[in-house]
Structure formats: C-alpha cells, structure tokens
Amino acid sequence: MTELRLNAYRIMWLFVFFDLPTNTKTQRRHAVQFRKALEKDGFSMMQYSVYVRHCASKENMQVHINRVRKSMPPAGYTSILSVTDKQYGEIMNFWGKTERNRPELPQQLEFF
C-alpha cells in the first residue's frame, strides 16, 4: 500500500456560500435547519452565510460535499468551493482596516 502523507496540496478546505429566502416561516425553518446541518457536520461560520470546514483529503471532502447537498433547502442559492490548504494559507482577514491572523488549523492525527 502506498503511504499518503498529509501535505498542503492534499489537505482541503471546503467553503459553503448561500443566500436562502426567509420570507415565510417554512423558509426560515429550512434556513435554520441548513445552518444546523452544516455545524453538525463540522463547518464553522466564517460570515453569516459563509461556512468553512477543514478536510484531510479530497476523498474526505467529497463525503462532506454529499452531506451538504443532501441538507440543502428546496429554495435558495448555494455554492460550494474547495481550495487546497496551500491556497487557504494565502487568505487575508481584516477587521476594519486591521489585518487579523489566519484562523488556526485543526489538529491532525496521523496513524501509522
């Protein structure tokens, strides 16, 4: 079996962007259920309609993409974007005009 080492090009970050209608009680319920499903699946809110999750591999990322797709509400707009850890490492975060440090990476366990 070939050993796969974690590296900045294999580790992925998954972003979910969405704009959901909230005009009716049912639409609001669907929006809340979607957010809760994202959080249950390990996503963190980056902004109100932007969630992000660390994935150890492309295969692991596909599992989470499938879960997001299953939990999408019947109405609204949802986008999913994946980037490598190397690409995510170039992110610039600002609070006002002051740059903030990149969020810390989740701890990884490696079994061998």
Helices and strands as residue ranges (DSSP letters): E 12-19, H 25-40, E 44-47, E 50-55, H 58-71, E 77-84, H 85-88, E 93-95, E 98-100
